[in-house]
Amino acid sequence: MPRIAYLLSSAHEIDLRDSPNHPTGYWAEEALKSYEKFVEAGAEIVVLTPDGKLPVADPYGLEPIFHYPDADRDYFASVYRTFHHDPDDIRITLSHTTEQELMASRRIARLLSEAGHSEREAHTLISKAAKIAWSQQRKLVEVMVAEELTGGLSEQALRAAVAELEADSAALAQSRKAALDAIEGFNAPVSLASLSEQELQEFDAIFAPGGHGPMVDLYNNPDVGRLLEILHKKNATIASLCHGPALLLSAPDREDGQWLFEGYRLTSYTDDEEDQNKIGQLGMPWLLADALQNTGAIFDDAPYAWASHVVVDRNLITGQNPNSTEATAAAVVKALDLV
């Protein structure tokens, strides 16, 4: 049974330009989905933090806007692809998915179908309204009403669909928080600093989810560097997601004086994604993607922000953002021959 060092940040605060001591931590969805995937695959998981202190979920990552059900995310993806066929032209920002009601597309389409429209008709109507909302920075319901694209639905019914999505997202956020709180290892993590070289040798992989916490205590950390060096020498799987690749900046130099991951292709949360989120807009102390490239990585990101994107180069696995969680975890499971 492969043994995974599941490394979480124990940072609770990050100093931002406009908000010193801003609350931070690990990203809830990334941490939970990855953990559950590894357990399901049969891996042995040892939860670590750099100092053995309790990790906390980033409060920002627990907001309902980051917990839309997968069915709603997938339906909206099918909608926006109808008005942008070239990936280089697609720019779906965080404000599009969190402020413009576009994620309610599936629920409104369901109401249209119940009102007698075919699934194709409903999808076409929603896509036309979504394109206007997307391009003009307007809310979906307002567009449908103003542009007479309601398909016979009342404004009240449209707003009820949006409210239903918001309630389900809030419930999912609460459910995920409860599931994280129930994980024994998250409540009693092992201190990475306390482990001997022999104990570190027993791991077959390391995995670090994101959240802004890793930018506080997983980079420039000698104990993280010690673990990376030991696992890299045995060609063990080294995996991280979103801001988790900050741990790679703790890696020591090779015998030739180059960084341990010099010339490796990898990805992480991008500057564009950082510029769009509420925390990044408060002024990051440094940018992860830039730091990785400056250290010697070959940076490989998706054609557009928020797309699921995973890069595998030799024993290194990295995922770009929260939407890459499931694909990154699946890549780790495959690397460990658990499929």
MARGU-114736 format. One line per field, with one value per residue (C-alpha): x, y, z; residue number from 1; residue in one letter. Coordinates in nm, 4 decimals, padded with zeros to 6 digits. Layout:
px: c(X / ...)
py: c(Y / ...)
pz: c(Z / ...)
seq: c(NUM / ...)
type: c(A / ...)
***
This chain:
px: c(00.0000 / 00.1619 / 00.2248 / 00.1482 / 00.2888 / -00.0152 / 00.1414 / -00.0812 / 00.0145 / -00.0458 / -00.0361 / -00.3370 / -00.2348 / -00.0642 / 00.0667 / -00.0884 / -00.0102 / -00.3534 / -00.4382 / -00.1652 / -00.2339 / -00.5053 / -00.6719 / -00.5445 / -00.5033 / -00.5552 / -00.8224 / -01.1145 / -01.2321 / -00.8808 / -00.7915 / -01.1113 / -01.1507 / -00.7858 / -00.7902 / -01.1069 / -00.9670 / -00.6517 / -00.8479 / -01.0819 / -00.7828 / -00.6421 / -00.3408 / -00.2108 / -00.2215 / -00.0134 / -00.1230 / 00.1701 / 00.2132 / 00.5570 / 00.5436 / 00.2673 / 00.0260 / -00.3348 / -00.4154 / -00.7191 / -00.9334 / -00.9007 / -01.2241 / -01.2339 / -01.2338 / -01.5400 / -01.7572 / -02.0509 / -01.9324 / -01.6541 / -01.8862 / -02.1205 / -02.2337 / -02.0403 / -02.3539 / -02.3971 / -02.0315 / -02.0434 / -02.3614 / -02.2248 / -01.9081 / -02.1287 / -02.2985 / -01.9933 / -01.8335 / -02.1213 / -02.0138 / -01.6386 / -01.4965 / -01.1326 / -00.9782 / -00.7521 / -01.0623 / -01.2249 / -01.1820 / -01.4128 / -01.3113 / -01.3944 / -01.6480 / -01.8312 / -01.8846 / -01.9455 / -02.1275 / -02.3284 / -02.5652 / -02.4262 / -02.3839 / -02.7645 / -02.7883 / -02.8662 / -03.1473 / -03.3059 / -03.2753 / -03.4580 / -03.7431 / -03.7562 / -03.7809 / -04.0585 / -04.2386 / -04.2398 / -03.9139 / -03.6893 / -03.3486 / -03.1886 / -03.4219 / -03.3523 / -02.9762 / -02.9876 / -03.1907 / -02.9610 / -02.6504 / -02.7770 / -02.8530 / -02.5265 / -02.3233 / -02.4814 / -02.4297 / -02.0702 / -01.9749 / -02.1528 / -02.0804 / -02.4513 / -02.6429 / -02.8092 / -03.1635 / -03.1558 / -03.0476 / -03.3161 / -03.5875 / -03.4600 / -03.3835 / -03.7074 / -03.5217 / -03.7240 / -03.8938 / -04.2167 / -04.0769 / -04.1520 / -03.8763 / -03.9786 / -03.9178 / -03.5776 / -03.4703 / -03.5935 / -03.3601 / -03.0673 / -03.1689 / -03.1911 / -02.8336 / -02.7078 / -02.8759 / -02.7333 / -02.3856 / -02.4015 / -02.5124 / -02.2284 / -01.9743 / -02.1027 / -02.0972 / -01.7390 / -01.6313 / -01.7941 / -01.6186 / -01.2814 / -01.3422 / -01.4060 / -01.0736 / -00.8575 / -00.5275 / -00.6383 / -00.7091 / -00.3807 / -00.1196 / 00.2340 / 00.5108 / 00.7315 / 01.0171 / 01.0067 / 01.0573 / 01.3941 / 01.5526 / 01.4605 / 01.0963 / 01.0890 / 01.2271 / 00.9129 / 00.6933 / 00.6160 / 00.4757 / 00.4117 / 00.1009 / 00.0308 / -00.3036 / -00.3308 / -00.4797 / -00.2549 / -00.1147 / 00.1658 / 00.3063 / 00.3682 / 00.5215 / 00.5883 / 00.8352 / 01.1890 / 01.1366 / 01.4384 / 01.2272 / 01.0176 / 01.3431 / 01.4711 / 01.1602 / 01.1739 / 01.5393 / 01.4887 / 01.1811 / 01.3303 / 01.6377 / 01.4136 / 01.2046 / 00.8948 / 00.5917 / 00.6011 / 00.2636 / 00.1035 / -00.1913 / -00.2760 / -00.0574 / 00.0813 / 00.3760 / 00.5197 / 00.6766 / 00.9032 / 01.0781 / 01.2137 / 01.3978 / 01.7775 / 02.0220 / 02.1591 / 02.5263 / 02.5732 / 02.4484 / 02.1150 / 01.7774 / 01.6457 / 01.3636 / 01.5595 / 01.4134 / 01.1035 / 00.7708 / 00.5149 / 00.2129 / 00.0551 / -00.1949 / -00.1266 / -00.0742 / -00.4003 / -00.5939 / -00.4238 / -00.5281 / -00.8913 / -00.9424 / -01.0238 / -00.7046 / -00.4748 / -00.6364 / -00.5263 / -00.1636 / 00.0345 / 00.3809 / 00.5070 / 00.3636 / 00.4019 / 00.4124 / 00.6800 / 00.8870 / 00.8787 / 00.9864 / 01.2619 / 01.3939 / 01.4254 / 01.0907 / 00.9410 / 00.5962 / 00.3067 / -00.0393 / -00.3771 / -00.4811 / -00.7197 / -00.7707 / -00.9665 / -00.9391 / -00.8493 / -00.4819 / -00.2349 / 00.1309 / 00.3261 / 00.7028 / 00.8887 / 00.8020 / 00.6607 / 00.2831 / 00.1340 / -00.2188 / -00.3019 / -00.6057 / -00.9024 / -01.0757 / -00.7763 / -00.8255 / -00.9826 / -00.7502 / -00.4421 / -00.5523 / -00.6237 / -00.2727 / -00.1267 / -00.3368 / -00.2176 / 00.1478 / 00.1189 / -00.0350 / -00.3543 / -00.5821)
py: c(00.0000 / 00.3296 / 00.5768 / 00.9422 / 01.2351 / 01.4622 / 01.7998 / 02.0848 / 02.4382 / 02.5296 / 02.9026 / 03.0962 / 03.4399 / 03.5968 / 03.9530 / 04.1263 / 04.4759 / 04.6113 / 04.3625 / 04.2592 / 03.9358 / 03.8374 / 03.4999 / 03.2121 / 02.8355 / 02.5416 / 02.5354 / 02.3245 / 02.1693 / 02.0771 / 01.9230 / 01.7211 / 01.5905 / 01.4846 / 01.3186 / 01.1260 / 01.0170 / 00.8771 / 00.6979 / 00.5474 / 00.4248 / 00.2481 / 00.4632 / 00.5095 / 00.8795 / 01.0530 / 01.4128 / 01.6450 / 02.0127 / 02.1755 / 02.2216 / 01.9855 / 02.2734 / 02.2353 / 02.3380 / 02.5529 / 02.5894 / 02.9281 / 03.1174 / 03.2566 / 02.9041 / 02.8168 / 03.0842 / 02.9266 / 03.0745 / 02.8128 / 02.5200 / 02.5059 / 02.1468 / 01.9771 / 01.9403 / 02.3181 / 02.3776 / 02.1247 / 02.2675 / 02.6199 / 02.4905 / 02.3491 / 02.6893 / 02.9116 / 02.6802 / 02.7565 / 03.1182 / 03.0699 / 02.7870 / 02.8947 / 02.8344 / 03.1353 / 03.3560 / 03.2159 / 03.4332 / 03.3263 / 03.5252 / 03.4646 / 03.7478 / 03.5740 / 03.2580 / 03.4147 / 03.7435 / 03.7143 / 03.4253 / 03.2277 / 02.9173 / 02.9017 / 02.8120 / 02.4450 / 02.5216 / 02.7759 / 02.5307 / 02.2727 / 02.5181 / 02.5885 / 02.2161 / 02.1802 / 02.4666 / 02.2711 / 02.3640 / 02.0876 / 02.0470 / 02.1877 / 02.4904 / 02.5550 / 02.5281 / 02.7624 / 03.0229 / 03.0093 / 03.0283 / 03.3395 / 03.5136 / 03.3970 / 03.5360 / 03.8791 / 03.8654 / 03.7469 / 04.0116 / 04.3049 / 04.2200 / 04.1927 / 03.9437 / 03.6528 / 03.7041 / 04.0748 / 03.9964 / 03.7327 / 03.9725 / 04.2837 / 04.1030 / 03.8993 / 03.5701 / 03.4233 / 03.1559 / 03.2387 / 03.2076 / 03.4766 / 03.6861 / 03.5418 / 03.1872 / 03.2847 / 03.4433 / 03.1396 / 02.9217 / 03.1450 / 03.1330 / 02.7532 / 02.7351 / 02.9684 / 02.7594 / 02.4329 / 02.5870 / 02.7082 / 02.3613 / 02.1969 / 02.4341 / 02.3454 / 01.9739 / 01.9897 / 02.1836 / 01.9183 / 01.6409 / 01.8120 / 01.8615 / 01.4882 / 01.3775 / 01.2511 / 01.3487 / 01.7073 / 01.7265 / 01.5672 / 01.6209 / 01.4874 / 01.7448 / 01.7230 / 01.8776 / 01.5892 / 01.3131 / 01.1479 / 01.0760 / 00.7089 / 00.7999 / 01.0273 / 00.7431 / 00.5419 / 00.7675 / 00.6791 / 01.0187 / 01.3696 / 01.5711 / 01.9343 / 02.1027 / 02.4770 / 02.7769 / 03.0743 / 02.9094 / 02.7254 / 03.0644 / 03.1327 / 02.8157 / 02.5580 / 02.7641 / 02.8292 / 02.5628 / 02.3383 / 02.0470 / 02.0547 / 02.0668 / 01.7660 / 01.5650 / 01.6668 / 01.5721 / 01.2299 / 01.1453 / 01.2783 / 01.0585 / 00.7505 / 00.8755 / 00.8964 / 01.0889 / 01.4590 / 01.6237 / 01.9562 / 02.1665 / 02.5352 / 02.7230 / 02.3927 / 02.4038 / 02.6733 / 02.3780 / 02.3186 / 02.6456 / 02.4717 / 02.2147 / 02.2265 / 02.2522 / 01.9477 / 01.8579 / 02.0648 / 02.3743 / 02.3854 / 02.3806 / 02.0283 / 02.0816 / 02.2908 / 02.2365 / 02.0507 / 02.1378 / 02.2294 / 02.4450 / 02.6317 / 02.9047 / 03.1723 / 03.5469 / 03.6002 / 03.3871 / 03.5654 / 03.9032 / 03.7929 / 03.6636 / 03.8740 / 03.7870 / 03.8520 / 04.1905 / 04.2895 / 04.2695 / 03.9468 / 03.9631 / 03.7661 / 03.5707 / 03.1952 / 03.1436 / 03.4093 / 03.2644 / 02.9129 / 03.0385 / 03.2543 / 02.9556 / 02.7439 / 02.5811 / 02.5599 / 02.6980 / 02.5293 / 02.6758 / 02.6269 / 02.8478 / 03.0340 / 03.0900 / 02.8436 / 02.5581 / 02.2192 / 02.1647 / 01.9043 / 01.8672 / 01.5458 / 01.5557 / 01.2479 / 01.2055 / 01.5582 / 01.6169 / 01.9657 / 02.1037 / 02.4627 / 02.5628 / 02.4333 / 02.3147 / 02.0847 / 01.8996 / 01.5794 / 01.5435 / 01.6034 / 01.3478 / 01.0991 / 01.1507 / 01.0741 / 00.7586 / 00.6472 / 00.7212 / 00.5049 / 00.2183 / 00.2322 / 00.2082)
pz: c(00.0000 / -00.1100 / 00.1707 / 00.0946 / 00.2896 / 00.2743 / 00.3481 / 00.4622 / 00.5502 / 00.9136 / 00.8366 / 00.9606 / 00.8307 / 00.5305 / 00.5091 / 00.2101 / 00.0909 / 00.1876 / 00.4613 / 00.7081 / 00.8951 / 00.6504 / 00.7313 / 00.5206 / 00.5235 / 00.2888 / 00.0152 / 00.1343 / -00.1918 / -00.3031 / 00.0310 / 00.0710 / -00.2843 / -00.3043 / 00.0362 / -00.0452 / -00.3824 / -00.2211 / 00.0522 / -00.2057 / -00.4071 / -00.1017 / -00.0187 / 00.3347 / 00.4140 / 00.6788 / 00.7300 / 00.7994 / 00.8709 / 00.8853 / 01.2623 / 01.3747 / 01.4359 / 01.3292 / 00.9729 / 00.9016 / 00.5932 / 00.4275 / 00.5101 / 00.1564 / 00.0149 / 00.2220 / 00.0618 / -00.1283 / -00.4605 / -00.4631 / -00.4013 / -00.6975 / -00.7599 / -01.0391 / -01.2527 / -01.2599 / -01.3434 / -01.6257 / -01.7764 / -01.7783 / -01.9465 / -02.2240 / -02.2532 / -02.2858 / -02.5387 / -02.7767 / -02.8162 / -02.8084 / -03.0147 / -03.0037 / -02.6594 / -02.7116 / -02.7201 / -02.4063 / -02.1019 / -01.8239 / -01.5196 / -01.1561 / -01.1673 / -01.4530 / -01.2509 / -00.9102 / -00.9719 / -01.2911 / -01.2131 / -01.5070 / -01.2933 / -01.2613 / -01.6318 / -01.5692 / -01.3288 / -01.5606 / -01.8501 / -01.6402 / -01.5840 / -01.9571 / -02.0280 / -01.7735 / -01.9508 / -02.2773 / -02.4485 / -02.5790 / -02.4184 / -02.7334 / -02.7340 / -02.3670 / -02.4190 / -02.7191 / -02.5298 / -02.2267 / -02.4456 / -02.6234 / -02.2932 / -02.1352 / -02.4237 / -02.3747 / -01.9981 / -02.0421 / -02.2988 / -02.1322 / -01.7667 / -01.6851 / -01.4737 / -01.6489 / -01.5182 / -01.5957 / -01.9522 / -02.0015 / -01.8885 / -02.0683 / -02.3945 / -02.3896 / -02.3657 / -02.0777 / -02.2877 / -02.1118 / -01.7597 / -01.5053 / -01.3528 / -01.0169 / -01.1441 / -01.2849 / -00.9577 / -00.7672 / -00.9766 / -00.8825 / -00.5150 / -00.5322 / -00.6648 / -00.3929 / -00.1210 / -00.2576 / -00.2824 / 00.0770 / 00.1903 / -00.0039 / 00.1528 / 00.4995 / 00.4177 / 00.2980 / 00.6070 / 00.8270 / 00.6346 / 00.6755 / 01.0472 / 01.0814 / 00.9288 / 01.2132 / 01.0555 / 01.0061 / 01.3794 / 01.4845 / 01.2108 / 01.2356 / 01.2563 / 00.9477 / 01.1446 / 01.3929 / 01.1350 / 01.0883 / 00.7508 / 00.7913 / 00.8555 / 00.5511 / 00.3389 / 00.4157 / 00.2036 / -00.1564 / -00.2478 / -00.1262 / -00.2046 / -00.1138 / -00.1882 / -00.2294 / -00.0615 / 00.0049 / 00.3179 / 00.1332 / 00.0285 / 00.3980 / 00.5384 / 00.2638 / 00.0633 / 00.1845 / 00.4496 / 00.5198 / 00.6429 / 00.3271 / 00.1314 / 00.3232 / 00.2347 / -00.1318 / -00.1654 / -00.0087 / -00.2151 / -00.5380 / -00.4969 / -00.4826 / -00.7776 / -00.5594 / -00.6802 / -00.5911 / -00.6440 / -00.5609 / -00.6646 / -00.7126 / -00.4586 / -00.3307 / -00.5765 / -00.3485 / -00.1642 / -00.4667 / -00.3852 / -00.0745 / -00.2832 / -00.2505 / -00.5369 / -00.7139 / -00.7097 / -01.0264 / -00.8435 / -01.0262 / -00.8519 / -00.7950 / -01.0473 / -01.2957 / -01.6445 / -01.5258 / -01.6853 / -01.4228 / -01.3534 / -01.0640 / -00.9899 / -01.2509 / -01.2227 / -01.4128 / -01.1644 / -00.8758 / -01.0159 / -01.0261 / -00.6724 / -00.3682 / -00.1812 / -00.4759 / -00.5294 / -00.1795 / -00.2947 / -00.2850 / -00.1253 / -00.4270 / -00.7203 / -00.7291 / -01.1058 / -01.1446 / -00.8606 / -01.0071 / -01.3495 / -01.2021 / -01.0106 / -01.3236 / -01.4025 / -01.7509 / -01.6782 / -01.8590 / -01.7993 / -01.9671 / -02.2610 / -02.0319 / -01.6603 / -01.4448 / -01.6940 / -01.5504 / -01.6306 / -01.5048 / -01.5980 / -01.5465 / -01.5977 / -01.4800 / -01.1102 / -01.0746 / -01.0938 / -01.0674 / -01.1072 / -01.1970 / -00.9903 / -00.7852 / -01.1029 / -01.1588 / -00.8297 / -00.9534 / -01.2519 / -01.0350 / -00.7773 / -01.0557 / -01.1936 / -00.8505 / -00.8187 / -01.1624 / -01.0800 / -00.7681 / -00.9665 / -00.7634 / -01.0701)
seq: c(1 / 2 / 3 / 4 / 5 / 6 / 7 / 8 / 9 / 10 / 11 / 12 / 13 / 14 / 15 / 16 / 17 / 18 / 19 / 20 / 21 / 22 / 23 / 24 / 25 / 26 / 27 / 28 / 29 / 30 / 31 / 32 / 33 / 34 / 35 / 36 / 37 / 38 / 39 / 40 / 41 / 42 / 43 / 44 / 45 / 46 / 47 / 48 / 49 / 50 / 51 / 52 / 53 / 54 / 55 / 56 / 57 / 58 / 59 / 60 / 61 / 62 / 63 / 64 / 65 / 66 / 67 / 68 / 69 / 70 / 71 / 72 / 73 / 74 / 75 / 76 / 77 / 78 / 79 / 80 / 81 / 82 / 83 / 84 / 85 / 86 / 87 / 88 / 89 / 90 / 91 / 92 / 93 / 94 / 95 / 96 / 97 / 98 / 99 / 100 / 101 / 102 / 103 / 104 / 105 / 106 / 107 / 108 / 109 / 110 / 111 / 112 / 113 / 114 / 115 / 116 / 117 / 118 / 119 / 120 / 121 / 122 / 123 / 124 / 125 / 126 / 127 / 128 / 129 / 130 / 131 / 132 / 133 / 134 / 135 / 136 / 137 / 138 / 139 / 140 / 141 / 142 / 143 / 144 / 145 / 146 / 147 / 148 / 149 / 150 / 151 / 152 / 153 / 154 / 155 / 156 / 157 / 158 / 159 / 160 / 161 / 162 / 163 / 164 / 165 / 166 / 167 / 168 / 169 / 170 / 171 / 172 / 173 / 174 / 175 / 176 / 177 / 178 / 179 / 180 / 181 / 182 / 183 / 184 / 185 / 186 / 187 / 188 / 189 / 190 / 191 / 192 / 193 / 194 / 195 / 196 / 197 / 198 / 199 / 200 / 201 / 202 / 203 / 204 / 205 / 206 / 207 / 208 / 209 / 210 / 211 / 212 / 213 / 214 / 215 / 216 / 217 / 218 / 219 / 220 / 221 / 222 / 223 / 224 / 225 / 226 / 227 / 228 / 229 / 230 / 231 / 232 / 233 / 234 / 235 / 236 / 237 / 238 / 239 / 240 / 241 / 242 / 243 / 244 / 245 / 246 / 247 / 248 / 249 / 250 / 251 / 252 / 253 / 254 / 255 / 256 / 257 / 258 / 259 / 260 / 261 / 262 / 263 / 264 / 265 / 266 / 267 / 268 / 269 / 270 / 271 / 272 / 273 / 274 / 275 / 276 / 277 / 278 / 279 / 280 / 281 / 282 / 283 / 284 / 285 / 286 / 287 / 288 / 289 / 290 / 291 / 292 / 293 / 294 / 295 / 296 / 297 / 298 / 299 / 300 / 301 / 302 / 303 / 304 / 305 / 306 / 307 / 308 / 309 / 310 / 311 / 312 / 313 / 314 / 315 / 316 / 317 / 318 / 319 / 320 / 321 / 322 / 323 / 324 / 325 / 326 / 327 / 328 / 329 / 330 / 331 / 332 / 333 / 334 / 335 / 336 / 337 / 338 / 339)
type: c(M / P / R / I / A / Y / L / L / S / S / A / H / E / I / D / L / R / D / S / P / N / H / P / T / G / Y / W / A / E / E / A / L / K / S / Y / E / K / F / V / E / A / G / A / E / I / V / V / L / T / P / D / G / K / L / P / V / A / D / P / Y / G / L / E / P / I / F / H / Y / P / D / A / D / R / D / Y / F / A / S / V / Y / R / T / F / H / H / D / P / D / D / I / R / I / T / L / S / H / T / T / E / Q / E / L / M / A / S / R / R / I / A / R / L / L / S / E / A / G / H / S / E / R / E / A / H / T / L / I / S / K / A / A / K / I / A / W / S / Q / Q / R / K / L / V / E / V / M / V / A / E / E / L / T / G / G / L / S / E / Q / A / L / R / A / A / V / A / E / L / E / A / D / S / A / A / L / A / Q / S / R / K / A / A / L / D / A / I / E / G / F / N / A / P / V / S / L / A / S / L / S / E / Q / E / L / Q / E / F / D / A / I / F / A / P / G / G / H / G / P / M / V / D / L / Y / N / N / P / D / V / G / R / L / L / E / I / L / H / K / K / N / A / T / I / A / S / L / C / H / G / P / A / L / L / L / S / A / P / D / R / E / D / G / Q / W / L / F / E / G / Y / R / L / T / S / Y / T / D / D / E / E / D / Q / N / K / I / G / Q / L / G / M / P / W / L / L / A / D / A / L / Q / N / T / G / A / I / F / D / D / A / P / Y / A / W / A / S / H / V / V / V / D / R / N / L / I / T / G / Q / N / P / N / S / T / E / A / T / A / A / A / V / V / K / A / L / D / L / V)
***
